[in-house]
């Protein structure tokens, strides 16, 4: 039989889980390198660039620098997004506990 309190408790648990995942995600750091380590970019879990390292040898080659920066930023962002997806999939897997 349907019990509204069970649904309320399930939704509250889901909200708490989502909030917990978001907090954990925001505190993570995602780093990617390009050009064999000539460029390194770090993002936080919110997608904000928090660190950037550029080898001095690239300062005279703007075109190469741009390409390597784009590559490193895109890779770090992809890593962050994949981590978010994995966290969401883990949450959905945990929802099976509510079906009992």
PyMOL commands that set and color helices and strands:
alter all, ss='L'
color gray80, all
select helices_A, chain A and resi 4-27+56-58+62-99
alter helices_A, ss='H'
color red, helices_A
select strands_A, chain A and resi 29-34+39-44+49-54
alter strands_A, ss='S'
color yellow, strands_A
deselect
rebuild
show_as cartoon
